[in-house]
Amino acid sequence: MADETLSKSERLCGATSVAEVFEHGKGVTAGCLRCKYLVHEGSEELSRIVVSVPKRNFKRAVKRNLLKRRIRESYRRQKALLGPGVDVLFIYTLKEVLPYEAVYADMTAVLNAIADASRA
């Protein structure tokens, strides 16, 4: 589908934007993912994301990059669950590498929880 892309405008960049989400955002945890999100009321902008895999848990960049790719791909395929105008910070919390299917399932749970909370 053409809608399943992850363009530059959908990436949350800049230290101040990320810090704002981290400080003022609400939290959700599901499985291997911990998330902070900030909803911009009445905004029709695209939702933006940033992905973090701690170097403390994975010393090798190869594993960190693998997990970041899996998280971004899981989000890209399910971003329709999330409405517009939400900034999300995803943090991978486990110390072992999970298969893609497990990351995908946890992403589904997280996006559903964020969507339910933002609608309420």
C-alpha positions in Angstrom: 0.0 0.0 0.0 1.2 3.5 -0.7 0.1 4.7 2.7 2.6 2.3 4.4 5.7 4.5 4.2 7.9 6.2 6.8 9.0 9.5 5.4 11.4 12.1 6.8 8.4 14.2 7.9 7.2 11.3 10.1 10.5 11.2 12.1 10.8 13.2 15.3 14.1 15.0 15.2 15.7 17.7 17.2 16.8 17.6 20.8 14.1 20.0 22.0 11.3 18.0 20.4 12.5 14.7 21.8 13.1 16.3 25.3 9.5 17.7 25.2 8.0 14.3 24.6 10.3 12.7 27.2 9.4 15.3 29.9 5.8 16.0 29.3 4.5 12.9 27.6 2.5 10.0 29.0 3.9 6.5 29.2 2.7 3.1 28.0 4.5 -0.2 28.3 3.8 -3.5 26.5 6.2 -6.4 26.3 9.6 -5.2 25.0 8.5 -1.6 24.3 8.2 1.3 26.6 6.7 4.4 25.0 6.3 8.1 25.8 3.8 10.0 23.7 2.5 13.5 23.5 -0.8 14.2 21.7 -1.2 17.6 20.0 -4.9 18.4 20.2 -6.6 19.4 17.0 -3.5 18.9 14.9 -3.8 17.4 11.5 0.0 16.9 11.1 1.4 13.4 10.6 2.4 11.5 13.7 6.1 11.5 14.4 8.3 8.8 16.0 11.8 8.3 17.3 13.3 4.9 18.2 15.8 4.2 21.0 17.7 1.0 21.8 20.1 1.5 24.7 23.8 0.9 24.2 23.9 -0.3 27.8 21.9 -3.4 26.8 23.4 -4.0 23.4 27.1 -3.1 23.0 27.2 -4.0 19.3 25.7 -1.5 16.8 24.6 -4.4 14.6 22.1 -5.6 17.2 20.9 -2.1 18.0 20.3 -1.4 14.3 18.5 -4.7 13.8 16.1 -3.9 16.7 15.5 -0.3 15.5 14.7 -1.6 12.0 12.2 -4.1 13.5 10.6 -1.4 15.6 10.3 1.0 12.7 9.0 -1.7 10.3 6.4 -2.7 12.9 5.3 0.9 13.3 5.2 1.5 9.5 2.9 -1.4 8.9 0.5 -0.4 11.7 0.6 3.4 11.9 -3.0 3.6 10.8 -4.0 2.5 14.3 -2.6 5.8 15.5 -4.3 9.1 14.7 -2.7 12.2 13.5 -0.8 14.7 15.6 0.9 12.3 18.1 4.7 12.3 18.8 5.9 8.9 20.1 9.3 7.9 21.6 9.8 4.1 21.5 12.4 2.5 23.8 13.4 -1.1 23.6 13.7 -2.4 27.2 14.7 -6.1 27.1 18.3 -7.4 27.1 17.8 -10.0 24.4 16.9 -9.7 20.8 13.3 -10.7 20.1 12.0 -12.0 16.7 10.1 -9.7 14.5 6.8 -11.3 15.2 7.1 -10.6 19.0 8.1 -6.9 18.3 5.1 -6.6 15.9 2.7 -8.0 18.6 4.0 -5.6 21.2 3.8 -2.7 18.8 0.1 -3.5 18.2 -0.6 -3.4 21.9 1.3 -0.1 22.4 -0.4 1.6 19.4 -3.9 0.4 20.6 -3.2 1.7 24.1 -2.0 5.1 22.8 -5.0 5.4 20.4 -7.5 4.5 23.2 -5.8 7.0 25.6 -5.8 9.8 23.0 -9.4 9.4 22.2 -10.5 9.5 25.8 
